[in-house]
């Protein structure tokens, strides 16, 4: 979206040929769509005279207007616009020329620059506001707030609304002088280089040239030299390596310091608790607050002093054509801060690890395709002499008729693709993969913690980064035993009451989800009967290709999954706002605590919301059905909603369908929300600016028109990926291709997020984070839980165990064969035993059904037939299969958990070279500080000695007097 490159047909204002003004050539003037004014100079001679006449009367351009005021205007205390209207003839032309010429001169320096008008002081933060007609209170707040900002040492500069494209927005630019930077760098314990790294670089990886196509240039991957660092101390400023005070702290650190100050500055004279930019944004005093991007993303900055890091990020990272390249994590961290850098490091590592799971899952799927012809039980279902002759009992009361087993031929073949012996292997593999992923991530995170100076950050974060909201709302004070300072605190009774109310709210919303899931299940039961009645003669079989695939079960499953997905999205939208409100109500102490509380609430809700339907299909559907003549009903027999049965091929294919719809639907919807929506909003906001010459569209206006990246923006990014992680681990035994779909989505996700951050959002305020926070514990919890769920899916949802029991214990003859499995897995029921109120209504049975010849029907279970002394009770084979299922669960869980714990023990959380570097750095810090203090003491002693020599002490008197005088000299 090259909005800023909209030049006129000839030249932009600042690129106009300045020599034309003094030559004999004509100039066609210039035009902007904002004011629609234009003028044309008659000839170069008149222009020169205009300039010379006005030179003596023009003063410095006002900081609040683009019209240059002359000395007469200043003496008369009149506004430039009023003075302008009094000009006649050539004087009006002169004023218009000066107005546009001043804008040209000014904008040449500031149109895409990030400096004050003096071109020296860097703009570290920008506040914008609109002066309302009824905004006296807001004006007073702004005045007090800005006064306090100046008292805090910040430099301010205001751009008048007449300089903005909309003509009504003021921009307040903020610069942090060195003294303020040094003070708050000391307070926030920001680490600064004190010695160049002297540890030899690691040797190149063998065959490293193979990875050359995936590498980025070194100046992009490593934008800063490698140093040993130590927390900044203002009193030891000569201890650190400081070449230039203006470039010692990168812009991300500078804007973090500014936001720290802005969050704590009061804006009311009467009430000192009223403070912070966040409250001023909420009450409309300011409309926005943001740090500036350093340049346009599609072109480098024309200012040689500007880093143009945004351009580098867009060129090497945010373009979709770079999807196969590594991420410039050091540059991301330098530009956006550690918190965003950690997110992209985790996302990239997760995507890389997904590639291994995707390959193994694809191989398992290929195995299913390759062994397709070995599927004996599906052949029996499709065989007209076997499956075509087996009459199945009705699947619902009254509206469902008798049906032949051969109608499930297609779903049986589909099920085999995911329900084969490779499924067991893949379930075990994913249990080990998730452990390797988490353990290797710990190592990667430990390396980043060291490289990004985050090793000791958590303790500092807890002690220093109190939320301004906590300081404001907690009026009680108590002594901190660690810092020995009075600090705000929330009384225990208030904390308990708030926590109880929050917990009750979360339980209510989770109950609402469960109620909606029950509603969807009721829909499935009711609609299945309708579909079965409509499709009893299989009218869809006439459709090409898909006709044979559409069955009542398939139609019910797809429509229910789509409805469930819509409900999930609606409940998500509502609960997000509720979760934020109740977390605010709890008044967490620090930003880390706030995010952790919100993370737990949101994930708990999302876990139930997204996974409950999959849990129903996997572990409840078809498990509590009963048998003909004694069926189980959802709300009792009066409801007529009989519990669902699984097809003879099992419920696994339906779980696969549910998983694909919810997982893929969420990913598609997420990408639309993340990419398309911000782009459309920016397009709409900037529609007027697209017609402006680029020279009239300043850096702060360009950023002001972008979308705001909220404080919880990263939270939603993590949540999306963790929910996806749950899909590919908790239910992966039902769909081995899930990691492949996740991999394809994440390759796109990395670049979508990068493009979004670089082009569609304002530059976020930099923040520190030493890890992915509470998400790490959530991932560990999912990893452990996934072993259990996959073991139960293989045992109870898949038909793997019943087949193996039949193969090794019940197959006829001495040769191991699956022939006869279908007939063995279906029980027989006497049709006369079905109660009249449950029998199919007249006209519901298919044409081939003849009640005189067909006296029995089959159903999926292991029960004795009618006439047996134990009729309709479970056979011994049922108990053998149940024992085998439980044994498989126990064996699989123990094997996977033993391997998991062994791998976790085998792989250290911190790499050995990182441990060595940390020890080396701590040793150097002690050594250098000792030498520094010693040298400082020597200098001090030598200065004291010189002062003693210069001091004339009396030679007579008592000894005590000499000591006293000496002490005076020493002082």
Residue pairs with C-beta under 8 A, 6 or more apart in sequence:
1 679
1 682
1 683
1 759
2 298
3 686
3 689
3 690
3 697
3 702
4 112
4 296
4 298
4 694
4 697
4 702
5 298
5 299
5 694
6 690
6 691
6 692
6 693
6 694
7 15
7 693
7 694
8 30
8 31
8 693
10 16
10 28
11 17
12 693
12 694
12 695
13 30
13 100
13 103
13 104
13 107
13 693
13 695
13 696
14 104
14 107
14 108
14 111
14 695
15 695
16 27
16 30
16 104
20 27
20 44
21 27
21 44
21 47
21 48
21 51
22 44
22 47
22 48
23 44
24 43
24 44
25 44
26 41
26 43
26 44
27 40
27 41
27 47
28 40
29 38
29 39
29 40
29 41
30 38
30 100
30 693
31 37
31 38
32 692
32 693
32 696
33 688
33 691
33 692
34 165
34 167
34 688
34 692
34 696
37 96
39 93
39 96
39 97
41 47
41 50
41 93
41 97
46 90
47 97
50 90
50 93
50 94
50 97
51 97
53 94
54 70
54 94
54 98
57 70
57 71
57 72
58 68
58 69
58 70
58 71
58 98
59 68
59 69
59 70
59 71
59 74
61 68
61 69
61 102
61 106
62 68
62 69
62 80
62 160
63 117
63 157
63 158
63 159
63 160
64 158
64 159
64 160
64 162
64 163
65 80
65 160
65 162
65 163
66 99
66 102
66 103
66 106
66 160
66 162
66 163
67 80
67 81
67 84
67 95
67 98
67 99
67 102
67 162
68 80
68 98
68 99
68 102
69 80
69 83
70 83
72 83
73 79
73 80
73 83
76 83
83 95
84 92
84 95
84 99
87 94
87 95
103 696
104 695
106 117
107 695
107 696
107 698
108 695
109 115
109 117
109 119
110 117
110 698
110 699
111 694
111 695
111 696
111 697
111 698
111 699
112 295
112 296
112 301
112 302
112 303
112 698
112 699
112 702
113 119
113 301
113 303
113 306
113 699
114 122
114 123
114 292
114 294
114 295
114 301
114 303
114 306
114 699
115 121
115 122
115 123
115 303
116 122
116 123
116 155
116 157
116 173
116 175
117 157
121 155
121 175
122 175
122 246
122 251
122 254
123 173
123 174
123 175
123 292
123 699
123 700
124 174
124 175
124 176
124 251
124 254
124 255
124 257
124 258
124 291
125 173
125 174
125 255
125 258
125 259
125 262
125 289
125 290
125 291
125 292
126 171
126 172
126 173
126 174
126 288
126 289
126 290
126 291
126 292
126 700
126 703
126 704
127 171
127 172
127 174
127 277
127 286
127 288
127 289
128 169
128 170
128 171
128 172
128 286
128 287
128 288
128 289
128 700
128 704
129 138
129 142
129 169
129 170
129 172
129 285
129 286
129 287
130 161
130 168
130 169
130 170
130 287
131 139
131 161
131 168
131 170
132 138
138 283
138 284
138 285
141 267
141 268
141 280
141 283
141 285
142 267
142 280
142 285
142 286
144 266
144 267
144 268
144 269
145 265
145 266
145 267
145 280
145 285
146 156
146 172
148 265
148 266
148 267
149 156
149 174
149 261
149 262
149 265
150 156
152 180
152 261
152 265
153 176
153 177
153 179
153 180
153 183
154 174
154 175
154 176
154 177
154 180
154 258
154 261
155 174
155 175
155 176
155 177
156 172
156 173
156 174
156 175
157 172
157 173
157 175
158 170
158 171
158 172
158 173
159 170
159 171
159 172
159 173
159 698
159 700
160 170
161 167
161 168
161 169
161 170
163 171
163 698
164 170
164 171
164 701
165 688
165 689
165 692
165 696
165 697
165 701
166 688
169 287
169 704
171 700
171 701
171 704
173 700
174 258
176 254
176 257
176 258
178 245
178 246
180 257
180 261
181 245
181 249
181 254
181 257
182 232
182 234
182 237
183 234
184 257
184 260
184 261
185 192
185 232
185 234
185 249
185 253
185 257
186 232
186 233
186 234
187 464
188 256
188 257
188 260
188 460
188 464
189 231
189 232
189 460
189 464
190 231
190 232
190 249
190 253
191 229
191 230
191 231
191 232
191 453
192 229
192 230
192 231
192 232
192 240
192 241
192 242
192 248
193 227
193 228
193 229
193 240
193 241
194 227
194 228
194 229
194 230
194 239
194 240
194 241
194 925
194 928
195 227
195 228
195 241
195 924
195 928
196 225
196 226
196 227
196 228
196 241
197 225
197 226
197 227
197 228
199 916
199 917
199 920
202 913
205 211
213 324
214 324
214 325
214 326
215 221
215 325
215 326
216 316
216 325
216 326
216 328
217 316
220 312
220 316
220 328
220 331
221 326
221 328
221 329
221 330
221 331
222 330
223 309
223 328
223 330
223 331
223 334
224 330
224 334
227 241
228 920
228 921
228 924
228 925
229 453
229 921
230 239
230 240
230 925
230 929
232 240
233 239
236 932
239 928
239 929
239 932
242 248
249 257
250 334
251 291
251 294
251 307
251 335
252 334
252 335
252 336
252 337
252 766
253 766
255 291
255 763
255 765
255 766
256 337
256 765
256 766
256 767
256 768
258 291
259 277
259 289
259 291
259 765
262 276
262 277
262 289
263 276
263 277
263 278
263 468
264 275
264 276
264 468
264 471
265 275
265 276
265 277
266 272
266 273
266 274
266 275
267 274
267 275
267 279
267 280
267 285
268 274
268 275
273 472
274 472
275 468
275 472
276 468
276 469
276 472
277 286
277 289
278 468
278 469
280 286
281 287
281 288
281 289
288 704
288 708
288 762
290 703
290 704
290 708
290 762
290 763
290 765
291 762
291 763
291 764
291 765
291 766
292 699
292 700
292 703
292 763
293 310
293 699
293 702
293 703
293 762
293 763
294 301
294 306
294 307
294 308
294 309
294 310
294 335
295 301
295 306
295 308
295 310
295 311
295 699
296 310
296 311
296 702
297 310
297 311
297 313
297 314
297 318
297 758
297 759
298 311
298 314
299 311
300 308
300 311
301 307
301 308
301 311
309 331
309 334
309 335
310 335
310 758
312 328
312 331
313 328
313 331
313 332
313 335
313 754
313 758
314 755
314 758
314 759
316 322
316 325
316 328
317 325
317 327
317 328
317 331
317 332
317 754
317 758
318 751
318 754
318 755
318 757
318 758
318 759
319 751
319 755
320 748
320 751
320 755
322 751
323 747
323 748
323 750
323 751
326 348
327 344
327 345
327 348
327 750
327 754
329 341
329 344
329 345
329 348
329 448
330 451
332 340
332 341
332 344
333 340
333 341
333 452
335 763
336 757
336 763
336 764
336 766
337 764
337 765
337 766
337 767
337 768
338 452
338 454
338 766
338 767
338 768
338 769
338 770
339 714
339 766
339 767
339 768
339 769
340 714
340 757
340 764
340 766
340 767
341 448
341 452
342 445
342 448
342 769
342 770
342 771
342 772
343 714
343 717
343 718
343 772
344 750
344 753
344 754
345 444
345 445
345 448
346 441
346 445
346 772
347 717
347 721
347 746
347 749
347 750
347 753
348 750
349 440
349 441
349 444
350 437
350 441
350 721
350 725
350 746
351 743
351 746
351 747
351 749
351 750
353 433
353 436
353 437
353 440
354 728
354 739
354 742
354 743
354 746
355 743
356 433
357 429
357 430
357 433
357 728
357 739
357 743
358 739
358 740
358 742
358 743
360 426
360 429
360 433
360 736
360 739
361 426
361 732
361 736
361 737
361 738
361 739
361 740
362 736
362 737
362 740
363 422
364 422
364 423
364 425
364 426
364 736
365 417
365 418
365 736
365 737
367 420
367 422
368 416
368 417
368 418
368 420
368 422
369 417
371 420
372 413
372 416
372 417
375 412
375 413
375 416
376 817
376 818
376 819
376 821
377 412
377 803
377 818
377 821
377 822
378 409
378 412
378 413
378 416
378 649
380 386
380 387
380 819
380 820
380 821
380 822
380 823
381 387
381 405
381 406
381 408
381 409
381 412
381 648
381 649
381 822
382 406
382 409
382 412
382 413
383 406
384 406
386 822
386 823
387 404
387 405
387 406
387 408
387 409
387 822
388 404
388 405
388 406
389 404
390 404
390 405
390 406
390 822
390 823
390 826
390 858
391 402
391 403
391 404
391 849
391 854
391 856
391 857
391 858
392 402
392 403
392 404
392 405
392 648
392 826
392 857
392 858
392 859
393 402
393 628
393 829
393 834
393 857
393 858
393 859
394 400
394 401
394 402
394 403
394 838
394 839
394 840
394 857
395 403
395 528
395 532
395 552
395 645
396 525
396 528
396 529
396 532
396 642
397 529
397 631
397 640
397 642
397 837
397 838
398 529
398 640
398 837
398 838
398 839
398 840
398 841
398 844
399 529
399 530
399 532
399 533
399 840
399 841
399 844
400 528
400 529
400 532
400 533
400 840
400 844
401 532
401 536
401 840
401 844
401 845
401 846
401 849
402 840
402 845
402 846
402 849
402 854
402 857
403 846
404 848
405 648
405 822
405 826
405 858
407 538
407 551
408 551
408 647
408 648
408 649
409 548
410 548
410 549
410 551
411 549
411 551
411 553
411 554
411 647
411 649
411 653
412 647
412 648
412 649
414 549
414 653
415 647
415 649
415 650
415 652
415 653
416 649
418 652
418 653
418 656
418 734
418 735
418 736
419 649
419 650
419 652
419 653
419 798
419 799
419 800
420 800
421 800
422 736
423 733
423 736
423 794
423 798
423 800
424 733
424 794
424 800
424 892
426 732
426 733
426 736
427 732
427 733
427 790
427 791
427 793
427 794
427 892
428 892
428 895
428 896
430 728
430 729
430 732
430 733
430 786
430 790
431 786
431 787
431 790
431 896
431 899
431 900
432 896
432 899
432 900
432 903
434 729
434 782
434 783
434 786
435 783
435 899
435 900
435 903
435 904
436 903
436 907
438 776
438 779
438 780
438 783
439 903
439 904
439 907
439 909
440 907
442 909
442 910
443 907
443 908
443 909
443 910
443 911
445 771
445 772
446 909
446 910
446 911
446 914
447 911
447 914
448 454
449 455
449 457
449 770
449 771
450 914
450 917
450 918
454 768
454 769
454 770
455 770
455 918
457 768
457 769
457 770
458 592
458 770
461 590
461 591
461 592
461 768
461 770
462 590
462 592
463 482
463 483
465 590
465 591
465 592
466 487
466 488
466 589
466 590
467 588
467 589
467 590
467 591
467 594
469 584
469 587
470 488
470 490
470 587
470 588
470 589
470 590
471 488
473 490
473 587
474 488
474 489
474 490
474 587
475 488
476 488
476 489
476 490
476 491
477 486
477 487
477 488
477 489
478 486
478 487
478 489
479 485
479 486
479 487
480 486
480 487
490 587
490 589
495 586
498 585
498 586
498 587
499 586
501 582
501 585
502 582
502 583
502 585
502 586
502 601
505 578
505 582
506 579
506 582
506 601
506 604
506 605
509 571
509 575
509 578
509 605
510 604
510 605
510 608
512 571
513 571
513 605
513 608
513 609
513 612
514 608
514 612
516 567
516 571
517 564
517 612
517 613
517 616
520 560
520 563
520 564
520 567
520 613
521 616
521 634
521 644
522 634
522 635
522 641
523 560
523 563
524 556
524 557
524 560
524 644
525 634
525 641
525 642
525 643
525 644
526 641
527 556
527 559
527 560
528 552
528 553
528 556
528 644
531 552
531 555
531 556
532 552
533 844
535 550
535 551
535 552
535 555
536 844
536 845
536 846
537 846
537 847
540 546
540 547
540 550
541 547
541 548
543 550
553 647
553 654
554 657
557 654
557 657
557 658
558 657
558 661
561 613
561 657
561 658
561 661
561 662
562 661
564 613
564 658
564 662
565 661
565 662
565 665
565 666
568 609
568 610
568 662
568 666
569 669
571 609
572 606
572 609
575 602
575 605
575 609
576 602
579 598
579 601
579 602
579 605
580 598
580 712
582 601
583 594
583 597
583 598
583 601
586 597
588 594
588 596
588 597
591 767
592 773
595 712
595 715
595 773
595 774
596 773
596 774
598 712
598 715
599 715
599 718
599 719
599 773
599 774
599 775
599 778
600 774
602 715
602 719
603 719
603 722
603 778
606 719
606 723
607 726
610 662
610 666
610 723
610 726
610 727
611 726
611 730
613 658
613 662
614 655
614 658
614 659
614 662
614 730
614 731
617 651
617 654
617 655
617 658
617 797
618 651
618 655
618 731
618 734
618 789
618 792
618 793
618 796
618 797
619 792
619 796
619 797
621 643
621 644
621 646
621 651
621 654
622 644
622 645
622 646
622 651
622 860
623 796
624 632
624 643
625 631
625 632
625 642
625 643
625 644
625 645
625 861
626 632
626 643
627 827
627 829
627 859
627 861
627 863
627 872
628 829
628 833
628 834
628 857
628 859
629 829
629 833
629 834
629 835
629 838
629 872
630 872
631 642
631 643
631 838
632 642
632 643
633 639
633 640
633 641
633 642
633 643
634 641
634 642
634 643
635 641
645 859
645 860
646 654
646 860
647 653
647 654
647 860
648 822
648 825
648 826
648 860
649 799
650 797
650 798
650 799
651 797
652 734
652 793
652 797
652 798
652 799
655 731
655 734
655 735
655 793
655 797
656 734
656 735
659 727
659 731
659 734
659 735
659 738
660 735
660 741
662 727
663 724
663 727
663 738
663 741
663 742
664 741
666 720
666 723
666 724
667 724
667 741
667 745
670 720
671 745
671 748
671 749
671 752
674 752
674 753
674 756
675 752
675 755
675 756
675 760
678 707
678 756
678 760
678 761
679 760
681 707
682 705
682 706
682 707
682 760
685 705
686 705
689 697
689 701
689 705
703 762
703 763
704 762
706 760
706 761
706 762
707 760
707 761
707 762
708 761
708 762
709 757
709 761
709 762
709 764
713 761
713 764
717 753
718 772
718 775
721 746
721 749
722 775
722 778
722 779
722 782
724 742
724 745
724 746
725 779
725 782
726 782
726 786
727 738
727 742
728 738
728 739
728 742
729 782
729 783
729 786
729 790
730 782
730 785
730 786
730 789
730 790
731 738
731 789
731 790
731 793
732 738
732 739
732 786
732 790
733 790
733 793
733 794
733 798
734 793
734 797
734 798
757 764
783 900
787 892
787 893
787 896
787 897
787 900
788 893
790 892
791 888
791 889
791 892
791 893
792 889
794 800
794 801
794 888
794 892
795 801
795 885
795 886
795 888
795 889
796 885
801 881
801 884
801 885
801 888
802 825
802 881
803 818
803 821
804 884
805 877
805 880
805 881
805 884
806 818
806 821
806 824
806 825
807 816
807 817
807 818
808 816
809 880
810 824
810 877
811 817
811 818
811 819
811 820
811 821
812 819
812 820
824 877
825 860
825 862
826 858
826 859
826 860
826 861
827 858
827 859
827 860
827 861
827 862
827 863
827 864
827 865
828 856
828 857
828 858
828 865
828 866
829 856
829 857
829 858
829 859
829 865
829 866
829 872
830 855
830 856
830 865
830 866
830 867
831 851
831 854
831 855
831 856
831 857
832 855
833 866
861 874
861 878
862 874
862 875
862 877
862 878
862 881
863 872
863 873
863 874
863 875
863 878
864 870
864 871
864 872
864 873
864 875
865 871
866 872
944 970
947 969
947 970
948 966
948 969
948 970
951 969
953 962
953 965
953 966
953 969
954 961
954 962
954 965
